[in-house]
Amino acid sequence: MPHRTTERRALDNLREQAGITQSEPEVEPLAPAPGRFPLTPRQSLLLALFLFVDVCVLGLLFLVVANRIGLPS
């Protein structure tokens, strides 16, 4: 028997007390979707490097906007 939540058990108990014997049809769980674009190790490395550089650039822009650091003139 699949795991049921507390709410479902409470509803089942209410149905039994009310005399309603019709149960819900069992729904089969969906199979997980296949991965869209599997990445090679080289692509994963490049993606990680791009994300790291993006975080660094955004951090520097925030510091410039917040006047924590100044641009050389």
WOVENGI-V694897 format. One record per pair of residues at least 4 apart in sequence whose ideal C-beta (glycine too) atoms are under 7 Angstrom apart, sorted by the first residue. I is the first residue (numbers start at 0). J is the second residue. D is the distance in Angstrom with one decimal. If there is no record, write none. Layout:
# WOVENGI-V694897
{{I/J/D} {I/J/D}}
This chain:
# WOVENGI-V694897
{{3/7/4.4} {3/8/5.4} {5/9/6.3} {6/10/6.4} {7/11/6.2} {8/12/6.4} {9/13/6.5} {10/14/6.4} {11/15/6.4} {12/16/6.4} {13/17/6.2} {14/19/4.4} {38/42/4.2} {38/43/4.8} {38/46/7.0} {40/44/6.4} {41/45/6.5} {42/46/6.2} {43/47/6.3} {44/48/6.3} {45/49/6.3} {46/50/6.4} {47/51/6.3} {48/52/6.3} {49/53/6.3} {50/54/6.5} {51/55/6.5} {52/56/6.2} {53/57/6.2} {54/58/6.2} {55/59/6.5} {56/60/6.3} {57/61/6.4} {58/62/6.5} {59/63/6.4} {60/64/6.2} {61/65/6.0} {62/67/4.4} {62/68/4.8} {63/68/6.2} {63/70/6.4}}
